[in-house]
Amino acid sequence: MNYAALVIAISTYTENTFPTTQMNTFITQAEQRIYNTIQFPSLRKNVTGTIASSNKYLSCPDDFLAVYSLAVYPTGGGDYTFLLNKDVNFIREAYPNPTSTGVPKYYALFGPTTSGAPPTPTAELSFIVGPTPNTNYGAELHYFYYPESITTAVNTWLGDNFDTVLLYGALVEAYTYMKGEADIIALYDGKYKEALGLAKRLGDGLERQDAYRSGQYRQAVT
């Protein structure tokens, strides 16, 4: 289901015509609810960069939401070292002297990056690693992000492969906005949760049965 078909379906089900801005709000709200409930592989992105020598901070990508893994490797080529996620206070306690350097072993979300003088926090986050890098390292970050909405992309993985959960999610938002009858909202909410369960079986179950890291959420499939 592409964007045009989704808009027609929502208007048909609700027997209402909404302004484009409001219609897009229903859809994007539904997308966010779905994306924060199910870890589809399509919500993952991989980027590479560099952790500079003697600099223990690494900026997150602009669209970063959460991390799956962070690894470092020699810039000239070599083995990957996957860093372990810790709290900032753990890294500060384990490596209290920032001039003590070595191959990074741990990372933590440090907080917003800063720019200008005096420093002004930005909207983006940054990592802190420990120990402080003893040389330049390549870095590979695997992270969770929101893919482009169907309202601008026209076609998306969710719309093409699991349009039922997107449709019913948007209908719940639309009927809530309309202050519709409670029984109708309950009906569509039930349909949404039913479709969400099937989508969750796919994203958190079938697509993750051979995941190496057991610490990541994985739903048993029968």
Summary of the structure (lengths in Angstrom):
residues: 222
radius of gyration: 21.8
end to end distance: 28.4
largest distance: 66.3
contacts: 641
relative contact order: 0.21
helix: 40%
strand: 26%
